[in-house]
């Protein structure tokens, strides 16, 4: 299953750019392979760039990594609930407030990478447990349809988006 198998009715149009950035990875191995690539990239970032801001009020690299972790946790919770036919209407989440309160810059990059890897392993295992029917179940998040399989490709594309920003604006 690839992103091309998604119907536009499975996600908010806002997420189209992330889905496009998911590349050609399949759902089954995409989360694992993309996570491995991201970890390898994060390990190459020089120490002096980890708390750099390319503009006032922009996130540091450490804050971006924490944002990836937080976003993945939020989206995986949504995917789990939707796959289990929970009809809860999931609100949006305030990513900027999360970034302001996460205190990522006090942490080591190693601890952030380890947490990222743990969250990703959990996500991979969650998706390995889903049947095809679970992957295509539709729930409501931020007043829009969302399927678990869309969540996987949004997560991959979101991660790729932020890695590209780090490469272009921080390094």
Phi and psi restraints in degrees (value plus and minus 20) as a CYANA .aco file:
   2 UNK   PHI    -137.9   -97.9
   2 UNK   PSI     155.5   195.5
   3 UNK   PHI     -81.7   -41.7
   3 UNK   PSI     -45.7    -5.7
   4 UNK   PHI     -87.7   -47.7
   4 UNK   PSI     -36.4     3.6
   5 UNK   PHI    -100.9   -60.9
   5 UNK   PSI     -31.7     8.3
   6 UNK   PHI     -92.5   -52.5
   6 UNK   PSI     124.8   164.8
   7 UNK   PHI    -116.6   -76.6
   7 UNK   PSI     124.8   164.8
   8 UNK   PHI     -83.5   -43.5
   8 UNK   PSI     -33.2     6.8
   9 UNK   PHI    -100.6   -60.6
   9 UNK   PSI     -22.1    17.9
  10 UNK   PHI    -113.7   -73.7
  10 UNK   PSI     -20.6    19.4
  11 UNK   PHI    -180.9  -140.9
  11 UNK   PSI     141.3   181.3
  12 UNK   PHI     -88.9   -48.9
  12 UNK   PSI     116.9   156.9
  13 UNK   PHI     -74.4   -34.4
  13 UNK   PSI     -44.9    -4.9
  14 UNK   PHI     -73.5   -33.5
  14 UNK   PSI     -53.4   -13.4
  15 UNK   PHI    -105.1   -65.1
  15 UNK   PSI     -20.5    19.5
  16 UNK   PHI     -77.5   -37.5
  16 UNK   PSI     -61.6   -21.6
  17 UNK   PHI     -84.5   -44.5
  17 UNK   PSI     -56.2   -16.2
  18 UNK   PHI     -88.5   -48.5
  18 UNK   PSI     -62.9   -22.9
  19 UNK   PHI     -81.0   -41.0
  19 UNK   PSI     -60.9   -20.9
  20 UNK   PHI     -81.7   -41.7
  20 UNK   PSI     -52.7   -12.7
  21 UNK   PHI    -101.5   -61.5
  21 UNK   PSI     -19.2    20.8
  22 UNK   PHI     -95.9   -55.9
  22 UNK   PSI     -30.2     9.8
  23 UNK   PHI      50.4    90.4
  23 UNK   PSI    -169.3  -129.3
  24 UNK   PHI    -124.8   -84.8
  24 UNK   PSI      -8.7    31.3
  25 UNK   PHI     -84.9   -44.9
  25 UNK   PSI     127.3   167.3
  26 UNK   PHI    -106.1   -66.1
  26 UNK   PSI     140.3   180.3
  27 UNK   PHI     -82.6   -42.6
  27 UNK   PSI     -61.4   -21.4
  28 UNK   PHI     -81.3   -41.3
  28 UNK   PSI     -62.4   -22.4
  29 UNK   PHI    -133.6   -93.6
  29 UNK   PSI     -22.2    17.8
  30 UNK   PHI     -81.1   -41.1
  30 UNK   PSI     -66.7   -26.7
  31 UNK   PHI     -81.3   -41.3
  31 UNK   PSI     -63.9   -23.9
  32 UNK   PHI     -86.1   -46.1
  32 UNK   PSI     -72.7   -32.7
  33 UNK   PHI     -83.4   -43.4
  33 UNK   PSI     -62.7   -22.7
  34 UNK   PHI     -87.0   -47.0
  34 UNK   PSI     -59.3   -19.3
  35 UNK   PHI     -81.0   -41.0
  35 UNK   PSI     -61.5   -21.5
  36 UNK   PHI     -82.6   -42.6
  36 UNK   PSI     -61.4   -21.4
  37 UNK   PHI     -84.4   -44.4
  37 UNK   PSI     -60.5   -20.5
  38 UNK   PHI     -86.0   -46.0
  38 UNK   PSI     -64.3   -24.3
  39 UNK   PHI     -80.1   -40.1
  39 UNK   PSI     -65.5   -25.5
  40 UNK   PHI     -79.7   -39.7
  40 UNK   PSI     -62.4   -22.4
  41 UNK   PHI     -85.0   -45.0
  41 UNK   PSI     -67.4   -27.4
  42 UNK   PHI     -78.9   -38.9
  42 UNK   PSI     -53.9   -13.9
  43 UNK   PHI     -89.0   -49.0
  43 UNK   PSI     -36.3     3.7
  44 UNK   PHI    -110.1   -70.1
  44 UNK   PSI     -28.2    11.8
  45 UNK   PHI     -93.7   -53.7
  45 UNK   PSI     105.8   145.8
  46 UNK   PHI     -81.8   -41.8
  46 UNK   PSI     124.6   164.6
  47 UNK   PHI     -72.1   -32.1
  47 UNK   PSI     -59.6   -19.6
  48 UNK   PHI     -92.6   -52.6
  48 UNK   PSI     -25.4    14.6
  49 UNK   PHI    -122.6   -82.6
  49 UNK   PSI     -28.8    11.2
  50 UNK   PHI     -87.9   -47.9
  50 UNK   PSI     -48.4    -8.4
  51 UNK   PHI    -136.2   -96.2
  51 UNK   PSI      -3.6    36.4
  52 UNK   PHI     -94.8   -54.8
  52 UNK   PSI     122.4   162.4
  53 UNK   PHI    -140.9  -100.9
  53 UNK   PSI     105.5   145.5
  54 UNK   PHI     -97.3   -57.3
  54 UNK   PSI     -34.9     5.1
  55 UNK   PHI    -169.8  -129.8
  55 UNK   PSI     137.4   177.4
  56 UNK   PHI     -78.3   -38.3
  56 UNK   PSI     119.5   159.5
  57 UNK   PHI      51.3    91.3
  57 UNK   PSI     -13.7    26.3
  58 UNK   PHI    -109.4   -69.4
  58 UNK   PSI     133.3   173.3
  59 UNK   PHI     -91.1   -51.1
  59 UNK   PSI     131.8   171.8
  60 UNK   PHI    -101.0   -61.0
  60 UNK   PSI     150.0   190.0
  61 UNK   PHI     -78.9   -38.9
  61 UNK   PSI     -63.5   -23.5
  62 UNK   PHI     -80.8   -40.8
  62 UNK   PSI     -60.1   -20.1
  63 UNK   PHI     -87.5   -47.5
  63 UNK   PSI     -54.6   -14.6
  64 UNK   PHI     -84.4   -44.4
  64 UNK   PSI     -63.3   -23.3
  65 UNK   PHI     -82.6   -42.6
  65 UNK   PSI     -63.6   -23.6
  66 UNK   PHI     -83.0   -43.0
  66 UNK   PSI     -57.8   -17.8
  67 UNK   PHI     -81.1   -41.1
  67 UNK   PSI     -61.8   -21.8
  68 UNK   PHI     -81.1   -41.1
  68 UNK   PSI     -62.3   -22.3
  69 UNK   PHI     -84.1   -44.1
  69 UNK   PSI     -70.5   -30.5
  70 UNK   PHI     -82.0   -42.0
  70 UNK   PSI     -64.2   -24.2
  71 UNK   PHI     -83.8   -43.8
  71 UNK   PSI     -62.0   -22.0
  72 UNK   PHI     -82.4   -42.4
  72 UNK   PSI     -62.3   -22.3
  73 UNK   PHI     -81.2   -41.2
  73 UNK   PSI     -65.4   -25.4
  74 UNK   PHI     -81.2   -41.2
  74 UNK   PSI     -67.2   -27.2
  75 UNK   PHI     -89.8   -49.8
  75 UNK   PSI     -55.1   -15.1
  76 UNK   PHI     -89.9   -49.9
  76 UNK   PSI     -54.4   -14.4
  77 UNK   PHI     -82.0   -42.0
  77 UNK   PSI     -64.2   -24.2
  78 UNK   PHI     -80.5   -40.5
  78 UNK   PSI     -66.1   -26.1
  79 UNK   PHI     -79.8   -39.8
  79 UNK   PSI     -64.2   -24.2
  80 UNK   PHI     -80.2   -40.2
  80 UNK   PSI     -70.4   -30.4
  81 UNK   PHI     -81.7   -41.7
  81 UNK   PSI     -64.2   -24.2
  82 UNK   PHI     -85.0   -45.0
  82 UNK   PSI     -63.8   -23.8
  83 UNK   PHI     -80.5   -40.5
  83 UNK   PSI     -50.9   -10.9
  84 UNK   PHI    -110.6   -70.6
  84 UNK   PSI      -8.9    31.1
  85 UNK   PHI      45.1    85.1
  85 UNK   PSI       7.7    47.7
  86 UNK   PHI     -93.9   -53.9
  86 UNK   PSI     104.4   144.4
  87 UNK   PHI    -114.4   -74.4
  87 UNK   PSI      -0.8    39.2
  88 UNK   PHI     -79.5   -39.5
  88 UNK   PSI     119.0   159.0
  89 UNK   PHI    -109.8   -69.8
  89 UNK   PSI      90.4   130.4
  90 UNK   PHI    -103.8   -63.8
  90 UNK   PSI     107.0   147.0
  91 UNK   PHI     -95.9   -55.9
  91 UNK   PSI     149.1   189.1
  92 UNK   PHI     -90.2   -50.2
  92 UNK   PSI     156.2   196.2
  93 UNK   PHI    -152.2  -112.2
  93 UNK   PSI     130.2   170.2
  94 UNK   PHI    -110.3   -70.3
  94 UNK   PSI      71.3   111.3
  95 UNK   PHI     -79.8   -39.8
  95 UNK   PSI     -53.0   -13.0
  96 UNK   PHI     -89.5   -49.5
  96 UNK   PSI     -58.5   -18.5
  97 UNK   PHI     -86.2   -46.2
  97 UNK   PSI     -59.9   -19.9
  98 UNK   PHI     -78.9   -38.9
  98 UNK   PSI     -65.4   -25.4
  99 UNK   PHI     -84.7   -44.7
  99 UNK   PSI     -58.5   -18.5
 100 UNK   PHI     -86.5   -46.5
 100 UNK   PSI     -49.8    -9.8
 101 UNK   PHI    -126.3   -86.3
 101 UNK   PSI     -18.5    21.5
 102 UNK   PHI    -101.8   -61.8
 102 UNK   PSI     -42.6    -2.6
 103 UNK   PHI      35.9    75.9
 103 UNK   PSI      19.3    59.3
 104 UNK   PHI     -82.9   -42.9
 104 UNK   PSI     -51.1   -11.1
 105 UNK   PHI     -89.2   -49.2
 105 UNK   PSI     -34.5     5.5
 106 UNK   PHI    -101.1   -61.1
 106 UNK   PSI     -33.4     6.6
 107 UNK   PHI    -112.2   -72.2
 107 UNK   PSI     137.2   177.2
 108 UNK   PHI     -99.0   -59.0
 108 UNK   PSI     133.2   173.2
 109 UNK   PHI     -83.4   -43.4
 109 UNK   PSI     -55.3   -15.3
 110 UNK   PHI     -78.7   -38.7
 110 UNK   PSI     -63.7   -23.7
 111 UNK   PHI     -87.2   -47.2
 111 UNK   PSI     -57.0   -17.0
 112 UNK   PHI     -86.1   -46.1
 112 UNK   PSI     -62.6   -22.6
 113 UNK   PHI     -84.6   -44.6
 113 UNK   PSI     -61.4   -21.4
 114 UNK   PHI     -82.9   -42.9
 114 UNK   PSI     -60.1   -20.1
 115 UNK   PHI     -87.0   -47.0
 115 UNK   PSI     -62.3   -22.3
 116 UNK   PHI     -76.3   -36.3
 116 UNK   PSI     -66.9   -26.9
 117 UNK   PHI     -82.6   -42.6
 117 UNK   PSI     -60.0   -20.0
 118 UNK   PHI     -85.9   -45.9
 118 UNK   PSI     -64.1   -24.1
 119 UNK   PHI     -84.2   -44.2
 119 UNK   PSI     -61.6   -21.6
 120 UNK   PHI     -85.4   -45.4
 120 UNK   PSI     -61.6   -21.6
 121 UNK   PHI     -79.3   -39.3
 121 UNK   PSI     -63.1   -23.1
 122 UNK   PHI     -81.1   -41.1
 122 UNK   PSI     -61.7   -21.7
 123 UNK   PHI     -84.5   -44.5
 123 UNK   PSI     -64.2   -24.2
 124 UNK   PHI     -79.7   -39.7
 124 UNK   PSI     -66.7   -26.7
 125 UNK   PHI     -84.4   -44.4
 125 UNK   PSI     -58.2   -18.2
 126 UNK   PHI     -80.2   -40.2
 126 UNK   PSI     -68.3   -28.3
 127 UNK   PHI     -89.3   -49.3
 127 UNK   PSI     -49.5    -9.5
 128 UNK   PHI     -86.2   -46.2
 128 UNK   PSI     -44.3    -4.3
 129 UNK   PHI    -103.3   -63.3
 129 UNK   PSI     -34.7     5.3
 130 UNK   PHI     -99.8   -59.8
 130 UNK   PSI     118.4   158.4
 131 UNK   PHI    -103.5   -63.5
 131 UNK   PSI     150.2   190.2
 132 UNK   PHI     -78.8   -38.8
 132 UNK   PSI     -61.2   -21.2
 133 UNK   PHI     -83.0   -43.0
 133 UNK   PSI     -59.6   -19.6
 134 UNK   PHI     -84.2   -44.2
 134 UNK   PSI     -59.3   -19.3
 135 UNK   PHI     -84.8   -44.8
 135 UNK   PSI     -47.7    -7.7
 136 UNK   PHI    -122.7   -82.7
 136 UNK   PSI     -16.6    23.4
 137 UNK   PHI     -81.1   -41.1
 137 UNK   PSI     126.8   166.8
 138 UNK   PHI    -134.6   -94.6
 138 UNK   PSI     110.6   150.6
 139 UNK   PHI    -143.3  -103.3
 139 UNK   PSI    -194.7  -154.7
 140 UNK   PHI    -142.1  -102.1
 140 UNK   PSI     103.4   143.4
 141 UNK   PHI    -153.9  -113.9
 141 UNK   PSI     111.7   151.7
 142 UNK   PHI      32.7    72.7
 142 UNK   PSI      22.3    62.3
 143 UNK   PHI      43.0    83.0
 143 UNK   PSI       2.8    42.8
 144 UNK   PHI    -157.0  -117.0
 144 UNK   PSI     136.6   176.6
 145 UNK   PHI     -82.7   -42.7
 145 UNK   PSI     129.6   169.6
 146 UNK   PHI    -174.2  -134.2
 146 UNK   PSI     111.2   151.2
 147 UNK   PHI    -129.9   -89.9
 147 UNK   PSI     134.0   174.0
 148 UNK   PHI     -77.5   -37.5
 148 UNK   PSI     -59.4   -19.4
 149 UNK   PHI     -87.6   -47.6
 149 UNK   PSI     -52.3   -12.3
 150 UNK   PHI     -84.0   -44.0
 150 UNK   PSI     -59.0   -19.0
 151 UNK   PHI     -76.1   -36.1
 151 UNK   PSI     -63.6   -23.6
 152 UNK   PHI     -80.7   -40.7
 152 UNK   PSI     -67.0   -27.0
 153 UNK   PHI     -92.6   -52.6
 153 UNK   PSI     -52.6   -12.6
 154 UNK   PHI     -82.9   -42.9
 154 UNK   PSI     -63.6   -23.6
 155 UNK   PHI     -81.0   -41.0
 155 UNK   PSI     -66.2   -26.2
 156 UNK   PHI     -82.4   -42.4
 156 UNK   PSI     -68.4   -28.4
 157 UNK   PHI     -86.1   -46.1
 157 UNK   PSI     -57.7   -17.7
 158 UNK   PHI     -82.0   -42.0
 158 UNK   PSI     -64.1   -24.1
 159 UNK   PHI     -81.3   -41.3
 159 UNK   PSI     -66.6   -26.6
 160 UNK   PHI     -82.3   -42.3
 160 UNK   PSI     -59.3   -19.3
 161 UNK   PHI     -77.8   -37.8
 161 UNK   PSI     -69.0   -29.0
 162 UNK   PHI     -91.7   -51.7
 162 UNK   PSI     -54.1   -14.1
 163 UNK   PHI     -84.0   -44.0
 163 UNK   PSI     -59.2   -19.2
 164 UNK   PHI     -84.2   -44.2
 164 UNK   PSI     -62.0   -22.0
 165 UNK   PHI     -81.9   -41.9
 165 UNK   PSI     -63.3   -23.3
 166 UNK   PHI     -79.0   -39.0
 166 UNK   PSI     -66.7   -26.7
 167 UNK   PHI     -80.7   -40.7
 167 UNK   PSI     -62.3   -22.3
 168 UNK   PHI    -101.0   -61.0
 168 UNK   PSI     -53.4   -13.4
 169 UNK   PHI    -134.3   -94.3
 169 UNK   PSI     -33.9     6.1
 170 UNK   PHI    -133.3   -93.3
 170 UNK   PSI     -44.6    -4.6
